[in-house]
Amino acid sequence: MTEQKVTARDYHRITSYRRHQLTSHTLDWAHQPMPGKRYPGLTRVPLDRRAKLPAIDFIDLMNRRQGIDSSCSDALDSQTLSAAFRLTHDVTARAMHAGTPFYYRSVASAGALYPFEIYLAVHHLDGMDPGVYHFDLFDFCLTTLRHGPVPEIPPVDRAVSATFYITGIFFRSAWKYRNRAYRYVLLDAGHLLENLRLALGALDLCFSVHLDFDDQRAATLLGLDPQREVCLACVHLHDGGSGEKKPGEANPLESLSADILQASTVSEQEVAYGEILGIHRAGNGFSNPFAGALPALHVLENQPSSWVELNVSDHPGSMDYARVLRQRRSRRNFIAAPEPMDGFMAFVDLMVRHMGTASSMPTACRFAITLGFLVGEGMPMPPGFYLFDPDAKRLGRVSDVRLTESMAAACLDQMWLKHAALHLLFMTDLAALDRNWGPRGYRYAMIEAGRLGQQAYLAATASGWGACGIGAIYDREAADLLALADDGVLLYLVGAGPVKTR
């Protein structure tokens, strides 16, 4: 597979799991990747762990319009930023495993490997100097990488106060998942992006999400070694008020020092997988992400035979948003317990609140994913395979066959999954991704799947359920089980439903 010819379809199929064809792999614990980046000798700017968090109910937050058209607050300062970082990526608990501390976090991650990092470019922000900073989760501070005005990446017409950048470090995931790791790096970037998106919404900030930008320029700005770490998403914070740009010239964008680039190395012995570098580089520089008619995904061979309107009279119960984040966990102890129709419909309603035309994500993401689910034990809907139609607020029944146990087997025989009341299915059409957006389309689909997966975790937590994401799938086996089209694939699955409590 060459970099010039690689496509989303190529990469996904080359890295597919096939039953009885998996090669053994022993984890090299002596060279386990470091969980955080370090920049010795650089200036550190402390953030405030005690910054006041917004008191907002999770349901109310999901009902709030978010993005660039939301009602903007003018309180964009260092305290607000501290709150934004806490709500985006925070340590929620600490435990000891084999004598080593393990930190639970507010963000889901495949294998708890957390391949992402967050950077901040400050343009016009009260209490902070212009420049580029790296967020240190464990010390809760920012490390200064650049001083002075910096360019907006990507450039936009509206005034930008600051920009969050989400990156992915390949080897943090490839240490365990080898050439398949690019899938998980993208999914995990989506998990983190959803937390950031909701955090900014909770703080009444105007923002815009961007997955299209000059990849090399972004790497230079942030001081990344592009062989090891890449920028995956940018989120601009916009000024309240008129939205007019403020005058000011950015400094010339020069490469940062070799010591800063070296921080992208997270292990003394790393393996670079050509398949990962190939698919990522093939998507670099794609500058026209959406043109012409809306893309048509051909994911399913069979279309729904009947539709059910999504009817939510009221959301039962409530839970503080910050508490939802603190309590989010991957939980697998599912049980068969009856769920009333109101509770089921409320969960589904939360899932569609920020999908389709209601989403603040780039247009490409809104059309790169088809969302469905399998119904198992305890739900008030008949067992079977259903599709979401987020804009029409309805559910389409594709099949009345009970598939949860078979799907658990297709997920590398993780049979605990058969007890989950729901299997949320994030699917796409690989050929349509390549046709409409080229190899960069794979980023849109996987990041959007991760974003919605994190939303499922939070919605489950707020509903008193458990949730657990699954990226380890016998790919063709799962596609055949769901009767997907030739280029239809299941990218990600999240099991959700009632769990055993103490």
MOZITA-V639558 format. One record per pair of residues at least 4 apart in sequence whose C-alpha atoms are under 6 Angstrom apart, sorted by the first residue. I is the first residue (numbers start at 1). J is the second residue. Records with the same first field share a line. If there is no record, write none. Layout:
I->J ; J
This chain:
3->278 ; 282
6->10
7->439
8->439 ; 442
9->430
15->180
16->475
17->474 ; 475
18->474
31->267
33->172 ; 266 ; 267
34->266
37->263
43->143 ; 144
44->142 ; 143
45->141 ; 142
46->141
47->82 ; 140 ; 141
48->82
51->79 ; 83
53->83
56->320 ; 321
57->319 ; 320 ; 321
58->319 ; 320 ; 321
65->70
66->70 ; 201
67->206 ; 207 ; 208 ; 360
68->206 ; 207 ; 208
72->204 ; 205 ; 206 ; 240
73->204 ; 205
74->240
76->80
77->125 ; 126
78->127
84->199
85->89
86->90
87->199
88->195 ; 196
89->106
90->105 ; 106
91->104 ; 105
92->104 ; 105 ; 326
93->103 ; 104
94->102 ; 103
95->101 ; 102
96->100 ; 101 ; 102
106->325
109->114 ; 188
115->168 ; 169 ; 172
116->167 ; 168
117->166 ; 167
118->135 ; 165 ; 166
119->133 ; 134 ; 135 ; 164 ; 165
120->132 ; 133 ; 163 ; 164
121->131 ; 132 ; 162 ; 163
122->130 ; 131 ; 162
123->130 ; 161 ; 162
124->161
125->161
130->148 ; 149
131->146 ; 147 ; 148 ; 149
132->145 ; 146
133->142 ; 143 ; 144 ; 145
134->142 ; 143
135->142
136->140 ; 141 ; 142
149->250 ; 251
150->250 ; 251
151->250
154->213
158->243
159->238 ; 243 ; 244 ; 245
160->237 ; 238
161->237 ; 238 ; 239
162->237
163->235 ; 236 ; 237
164->234 ; 235
165->233 ; 234
166->232 ; 233
167->230 ; 231 ; 232
168->185 ; 229 ; 230
169->228 ; 229
170->174 ; 228
171->175
173->177 ; 181
174->178 ; 181
177->181
179->273
182->276
184->188
186->446 ; 447
187->446 ; 447 ; 450
190->447 ; 448 ; 450 ; 451
191->450 ; 451 ; 454
194->451
200->205
201->205
206->237 ; 238
207->236 ; 237 ; 238
208->235 ; 236
209->235 ; 361
210->233 ; 234
211->233
214->285
215->284
219->223 ; 224
220->255
223->256 ; 261
224->229 ; 261
225->229 ; 261 ; 264
226->230
229->264
239->243
258->262
274->278
277->281
278->282
282->439
283->439 ; 440
289->437
297->429 ; 432
298->429
299->428 ; 429 ; 484 ; 485 ; 488
300->484 ; 485
301->484 ; 485
303->398
304->396 ; 397 ; 398
305->397
306->396 ; 397
307->395 ; 396
308->394 ; 395
309->394
310->393 ; 394
312->345
315->346
330->467 ; 468
331->466 ; 467 ; 468
333->499 ; 500
334->419 ; 420 ; 498 ; 499
335->419 ; 498 ; 499
336->377 ; 378
337->378
338->378
339->378 ; 379
341->345 ; 380
342->346
345->349
352->390
354->358 ; 359
355->359
356->366 ; 391
365->444 ; 448
368->445
369->427 ; 428 ; 445
370->427 ; 428
371->388 ; 425 ; 426
372->386 ; 387 ; 388 ; 425
373->385 ; 386 ; 423 ; 424 ; 425
374->384 ; 385 ; 422 ; 423
375->383 ; 384 ; 422
376->383 ; 404 ; 421 ; 422
377->421
383->402
384->399 ; 400 ; 401 ; 402
385->398 ; 399
386->396 ; 397 ; 398
387->395 ; 396
388->395
389->393 ; 394
403->407
404->418
405->418
408->413 ; 414 ; 415 ; 417 ; 418
409->413
410->473 ; 474 ; 477 ; 478
411->472 ; 473
412->473
420->495 ; 496 ; 497
421->497
422->495 ; 496
423->494 ; 495
424->493 ; 494
425->493
426->449 ; 490 ; 491 ; 492
427->489 ; 490 ; 491
428->488 ; 489
429->487 ; 488
430->487
431->487
432->436
433->437 ; 441
434->438 ; 439
437->441
443->447
444->448
449->453
456->460
457->467
460->465 ; 466
461->465
465->497 ; 498
466->496 ; 497 ; 499
467->495 ; 496
468->494 ; 495
469->493 ; 494
470->493 ; 494
471->492
479->484 ; 489
484->488
